[in-house]
Amino acid sequence: MTLPTNLNTTLLAQILVSPLPVIDLDAIGIVEIETQLLTLRTEEAFVLRCRFNTPKMTLYQTGQLMKISPGRVRQRESNALRKLRHPVRIRPIMRAIQLPNESY
């Protein structure tokens, strides 16, 4: 499944601690982000796709789809982003999009 570039750019901006420079994600960067999404639990990846895809879904809308509360959606989103910020997962993404990874 290929993700739209705007989803990947938005998601990448959430993963990075520092501000995201203007980048154009190429196919390698998109594939790497998708690869890292596949390392998450299914529910976590689904929440990120719902929340950062275009059109963005609200916590309530995502919760309705998953049959969970908006608060639980927020928790899953937060946990998924925390996992994606881990150095083991962020370094391959940084290499793929060729950003310096001093802080990762």
KEMARNU-678750 format. One line per 8 residues: number of its first residue (from 1); their letters; for each residue x, y, z of N, C-alpha, C. Coordinates in steps of 0.1 Angstrom, whole numbers, plus 2048, in hexadecimal, padded with zeros to 3 digits. Atoms other than C-alpha are relative to their C-alpha. Example, Ala and Ser with C-alpha at 12.3 -4.5 7.8 and 13.67 -1.06 7.14 Angstrom:
2
1> as> 809/7F4/800/87B/7D3/84E/809/80C/800 | 7F7/7F5/800/889/7F5/847/7F8/80B/808
//
This chain:
104
1> mtlptnln> 808/7F4/800/800/800/800/809/80C/800 | 7F8/7F4/800/80F/821/7F6/7F8/80B/806 | 806/7F5/7F9/809/83F/80B/802/80D/7F8 | 7FD/7F3/807/804/862/7FD/80B/807/807 | 7F4/7F9/7FB/822/878/801/7FC/80A/80B | 804/7F6/7F5/80F/892/816/7FE/7F9/80D | 801/807/7F3/808/877/830/80E/7FE/805 | 7F3/803/7FB/82C/86E/832/807/80D/805
9> ttllaqil> 7FA/7F3/7FC/838/892/834/7FA/805/80D | 807/7FC/7F4/81E/89A/84F/805/7F7/80C | 7FC/80A/7F6/827/87A/862/80E/802/804 | 7F2/7FE/7FD/84C/881/85F/802/80C/809 | 7FF/7F4/7F8/847/8A4/86D/7FD/7FD/80F | 803/804/7F2/837/894/88C/80A/7F8/807 | 7F6/809/7FB/852/87B/890/80D/807/805 | 7F4/7F9/7FD/86F/893/88F/7FF/80A/80C
17> vsplpvid> 800/7F7/7F4/878/8A6/8AE/803/80F/7FB | 7FD/7F2/805/887/8C4/89B/7F6/803/7F5 | 809/7FC/80B/873/8D8/881/804/7F9/7F3 | 7FE/807/80C/870/8C6/860/804/80A/7F5 | 7FD/7F8/80B/883/8D7/844/7F8/7FD/7F4 | 808/803/80C/872/8DA/822/807/7F5/7F9 | 7FA/80C/807/878/8B8/812/7F6/7FB/7F6 | 809/806/809/86A/8A6/7F5/803/7F1/801
25> ldaigive> 7FE/80F/7FE/865/881/7FE/800/7F9/7F3 | 7FF/808/80C/871/86B/7E3/7FB/7F2/803 | 806/80D/7FE/866/847/7DE/807/7F8/80C | 7F8/807/7F5/882/83A/7F6/7FB/805/80D | 805/7FB/7F3/876/851/812/7F2/7FB/803 | 80E/805/7FE/852/847/80D/800/7F1/804 | 7FF/80E/7FD/85B/822/80D/806/7FE/80E | 7FA/802/7F2/870/826/82D/7F6/804/80B
33> ietqlltl> 80A/7FC/7F7/854/838/83F/7F6/7F5/801 | 80A/80C/800/83C/81C/835/806/7F4/807 | 7FA/80B/7F9/855/802/840/800/802/80F | 800/7FE/7F2/857/812/862/7F2/800/806 | 80E/801/7FC/831/815/864/7FC/7F1/802 | 803/80E/7FF/830/7EF/85E/806/7FA/80D | 7FA/805/7F3/845/7EA/87E/7F7/802/80C | 809/7FD/7F5/829/7F8/893/7F5/7F6/800
41> rteeafvl> 80C/808/7FF/80B/7E6/8A0/7F6/805/7F5 | 80A/7FC/80B/7EE/7E6/886/7F8/80C/804 | 808/7F5/7FB/7D9/7FD/89C/807/80D/800 | 7F8/7F4/800/7F5/816/8A0/802/806/7F2 | 7FE/7FB/80E/7FC/818/87B/7F3/805/7FA | 80D/7FC/805/7D7/81B/873/7FD/80E/806 | 802/7F3/7FA/7D4/838/88B/808/80B/7FA | 7F8/7F6/806/7F1/84A/87C/7FC/803/7F2
49> rcrfntpk> 805/7FE/80D/7E4/845/859/7F3/808/800 | 80C/7F8/7FF/7C2/852/863/802/80E/804 | 7FE/7F3/7FA/7CF/870/876/809/809/7F7 | 7F7/7F8/808/7EA/87B/85D/7FD/7FF/7F1 | 803/801/80E/7DA/872/83B/7F8/80C/7FC | 809/7F6/804/7C7/88A/826/7F3/7FA/7FB | 802/7F7/7F5/7AC/891/830/803/7FB/80E | 7FD/804/7F2/7B7/890/854/7F3/7FD/807
57> mtlyqtgq> 80B/804/7F8/79F/87E/86B/802/805/80E | 7FF/7FC/7F2/797/88B/88E/802/7F4/809 | 7FF/80B/7F7/79D/877/8AD/7F2/7F8/801 | 80D/806/7FF/777/871/8AF/7FD/7F7/7F4 | 803/808/80C/774/865/88B/808/7F3/800 | 7F7/80B/7FF/792/84E/88F/7FA/7F6/80A | 805/808/7F6/783/841/8AF/7F3/7F9/7FC | 80C/807/805/762/83A/89E/803/7F4/7F7
65> lmkispgr> 7FC/80B/808/773/825/884/805/7F4/808 | 7FA/80B/7F8/786/811/89E/7F8/7FC/80C | 809/804/7F5/76A/810/8B7/807/802/80E | 7FA/7FD/7F4/77F/820/8D2/7FE/80F/803 | 802/7F2/7FD/77E/842/8E4/80B/808/7FA | 7F6/7F6/805/790/861/8D7/80C/800/809 | 7F5/800/7F8/7A6/860/8F5/80A/7F4/7FE | 7F8/80C/803/7B2/83D/8ED/807/801/7F3
73> vrqresna> 7F9/7FD/80D/7B9/848/8C9/80C/809/802 | 7F5/7F7/7FD/7CE/864/8D7/80C/7F8/806 | 7F6/808/7FA/7E1/84B/8EC/808/7F8/7F6 | 7F9/808/80A/7E8/834/8CF/808/808/7F7 | 7F8/7F7/809/7F3/851/8B9/80D/804/807 | 7F5/7FC/7F9/80A/85D/8D4/80B/7F5/802 | 7F7/80C/7FF/819/83A/8DA/807/7FD/7F3 | 7FA/803/80D/81E/835/8B5/80A/80A/7FC
81> lrklrhpv> 7F6/7F6/803/830/856/8B0/80C/7FE/809 | 7F4/803/7F7/846/84E/8CE/808/7F5/7FB | 7F9/80B/805/84F/82D/8BF/808/804/7F3 | 7FA/7FC/80D/857/83D/89D/80C/809/803 | 7F5/7F7/7FD/86E/856/8AE/80C/7F9/806 | 7F5/808/7FB/883/83A/8BC/80C/800/7F6 | 7F4/800/809/8A7/83B/8AD/800/7F4/7F6 | 800/80C/809/8A3/818/89F/7F7/802/7F4
89> rirpimra> 80A/7FE/80B/885/823/88A/803/80E/7F9 | 7FF/7F3/806/88E/848/883/80D/800/7F7 | 7F4/7FF/808/8B2/842/876/7FE/7FB/7F1 | 801/803/80E/8A8/82F/857/7F8/80A/7F8 | 808/7F5/807/88E/84A/84E/809/80C/7FD | 7F7/7F5/802/8A9/865/853/80A/7FD/7F5 | 7F7/804/80B/8C1/852/83C/7F9/800/7F3 | 808/800/80D/8A6/84D/822/7FD/80D/7FA
97> iqlpnesy> 803/7F3/805/89D/871/820/80C/80A/801 | 7F4/7F9/800/8C1/87C/825/800/80D/809 | 7FF/7F5/7F6/8BD/892/844/80B/7FD/809 | 7F6/803/7F6/8D9/895/85C/7FA/7FB/80D | 807/806/7F4/8D2/880/87B/808/801/80C | 7F8/7FE/7F4/8E8/88F/896/7F8/7FD/80D | 808/801/7F4/8CB/88F/8AF/7F8/7F3/801 | 808/80C/7FF/8BE/86C/8A7/809/7F5/803
//
